Amino acid sequence: MEHLIESGPLTPSDIARRLHLSTAAATLVVDRLEASGHAERRPFEGDRRKVVVVPNMASTQRTADELLPVVRGVAALLTELTPEDSAAVERFLGDVVRVYRDALEAGER
């Protein structure tokens, strides 16, 4: 959904490339997004043989509405941190990101 929201309509092949999936796996992802009402397939303008996947705006808005209080709450917590605590949190989250990236890179080998 993030890719669809940020980039707009994408073909299933585009989704497969962005998610590092096979086209068959991407089709299953699109099927699930469509079945759950989060996205829909539409004909590609100019080439009716192609389809694009577009986010369902109501689903996107509902997600934003549900996440906004969390984002605001975390932002409020950040304002309460001392500079030392803020630096410690920043170091910790940077380390977490490195662990995730290392795991992803190891899986791609």
C-alpha positions in Angstrom: 0.0 0.0 0.0 2.8 2.4 0.8 4.1 2.2 -2.8 0.6 2.7 -4.2 0.0 5.7 -1.9 3.4 7.3 -2.6 3.6 6.6 -6.4 0.0 6.3 -7.5 -1.2 3.5 -9.8 1.3 0.7 -10.5 1.1 -2.4 -12.6 1.4 -5.7 -10.8 4.8 -6.1 -12.4 5.9 -2.7 -10.9 4.7 -3.9 -7.5 6.6 -7.2 -7.9 9.9 -5.3 -8.7 9.4 -2.9 -5.8 8.7 -5.6 -3.3 11.3 -8.0 -4.7 8.6 -10.6 -5.4 7.9 -12.9 -8.3 5.0 -11.7 -10.5 2.9 -14.6 -9.3 3.5 -13.6 -5.6 2.7 -10.0 -6.5 -0.6 -11.1 -8.1 -1.5 -12.8 -4.8 -0.7 -9.6 -2.9 -2.9 -7.6 -5.3 -5.7 -10.2 -5.0 -5.6 -9.9 -1.2 -5.5 -6.1 -1.3 -8.5 -6.1 -3.7 -10.4 -8.7 -1.7 -10.0 -6.7 1.5 -11.1 -3.4 -0.1 -7.7 -1.7 0.1 -7.0 -1.5 -3.7 -8.6 -2.2 -7.0 -7.5 -3.1 -10.5 -8.3 -0.7 -13.3 -7.6 -0.7 -17.1 -4.3 1.1 -18.0 -5.0 4.2 -20.0 -3.8 3.8 -23.6 -3.4 0.0 -23.4 -6.4 -2.0 -22.3 -4.4 -5.2 -22.1 -2.7 -3.8 -19.0 -4.1 -3.2 -15.6 -2.9 -0.9 -12.9 -3.5 -1.2 -9.2 -4.9 1.9 -7.4 -5.4 2.4 -3.7 -8.9 2.7 -2.4 -9.1 6.3 -1.1 -11.6 5.5 1.6 -9.3 2.7 2.9 -6.3 5.1 2.7 -8.1 7.8 4.6 -9.3 5.4 7.3 -5.8 4.2 7.8 -4.5 7.8 8.1 -7.3 8.6 10.6 -6.3 5.6 12.7 -2.6 6.3 12.6 -2.6 10.1 13.1 -3.3 9.9 16.9 -0.3 7.5 17.2 1.9 9.8 15.2 0.8 12.8 17.3 1.3 10.9 20.5 4.9 9.9 19.6 5.7 13.4 18.5 4.5 14.7 21.9 6.7 12.2 23.7 9.7 13.3 21.7 9.2 16.9 23.0 9.5 15.6 26.5 12.9 13.9 26.1 16.1 15.5 27.4 18.8 16.0 24.8 20.7 13.1 26.3 17.6 10.8 26.1 16.9 11.9 22.6 20.5 11.0 21.5 20.2 7.6 23.2 16.9 6.9 21.4 18.4 8.1 18.1 21.4 5.7 18.5 19.1 2.8 19.5 16.8 3.3 16.5 19.8 3.7 14.2 21.1 0.4 15.5 17.7 -1.3 14.9 17.6 0.0 11.3 21.1 -1.5 10.8 20.0 -4.9 12.1 17.0 -4.9 9.7 19.2 -3.9 6.8 21.8 -6.5 7.6 19.1 -9.2 7.8 17.6 -8.1 4.5 20.9 -8.0 2.7 21.8 -11.5 4.1 18.5 -12.8 2.8 19.2 -11.5 -0.7 22.5 -13.3 -1.0 
